[in-house]
Amino acid sequence: MMRTALACAAALAALLTASAASAQDTPDVAWNLGVTSDYVFRGYSQTTEDPAIFGGVDVTVGSFYAGAWASNVDFGDDTDAEVDLYGGYRSEVSGFAIDVGVVGYLYVSQPSAADYDYVELKAAASRAIGPLTLGAAVYWSPDFFGADEEATYVEANAAFSPADKWTVSGAVGHQALDVNADYATWNAGVAYAISDNVAVDLRYHDTDVPGLLSDDRIVAALKFLF
């Protein structure tokens, strides 16, 4: 309950800060909705390899942003859905795009002793070099999902646009945990923009952890932007 309240308060504070600091700017609101053959997060299926429906909203005011996103999940218990609340600040420094913020992960109908809810602090940077964009990000949580407490996730990523409407991208990450074993994860895929509002993505995911939910898999997703 404490972490749930913290996550909600953090995202709300980010939105209020954005409104107060950039009152002269008109808020930009963007919606997204999609379906995927498997919801994979850091290499692990969140839906026991079943499809997922997801959607969210983002509000940007100047350099500040806040948003919410949700998807169905299946952990083999009563948990029905994941709801993410987030906020932060984006800017550009010496040609690098900078993004710092906070993300709260909340789980609907989780068992009382599950301790799934958690908060992460985020710092990311990227740089575009022609059609190539290189980036890195780090996420840190003082009280992570389930039995783990302090946890850090570090990722390097890249995206390349070889032609109009096509993007090839991939990422390599390392999840450090204080109870469960650390692991590595990676993904690579291609996305195609059918229109300004519709995109498809075909992606390969894998980890160095053997198991039904962490083995290699190919995931297809269709996303609508409004």
Sequence and secondary structure as in RCSB ss.txt:
>XXXX:A:sequence
MMRTALACAAALAALLTASAASAQDTPDVAWNLGVTSDYVFRGYSQTTEDPAIFGGVDVTVGSFYAGAWASNVDF
GDDTDAEVDLYGGYRSEVSGFAIDVGVVGYLYVSQPSAADYDYVELKAAASRAIGPLTLGAAVYWSPDFFGADEE
ATYVEANAAFSPADKWTVSGAVGHQALDVNADYATWNAGVAYAISDNVAVDLRYHDTDVPGLLSDDRIVAALKFL
F
>XXXX:A:secstr
 HHHHHHHHHHHHHHHHHHHHTTTS  EEEEEEEEESS EETTEESSTT  EEEEEEEEEETTEEEEEEEEE   
SSS  EEEEEEEEEEEEETTEEEEEEEEEEEEET  TT    EEEEEEEEEEEETTEEEEEEEEEESS STT  S
EEEEEEEEEEEEETTEEEEEEEEEEEESSS  EEEEEEEEEEESSSSEEEEEEEEEESS STTTS EEEEEEEEE
 
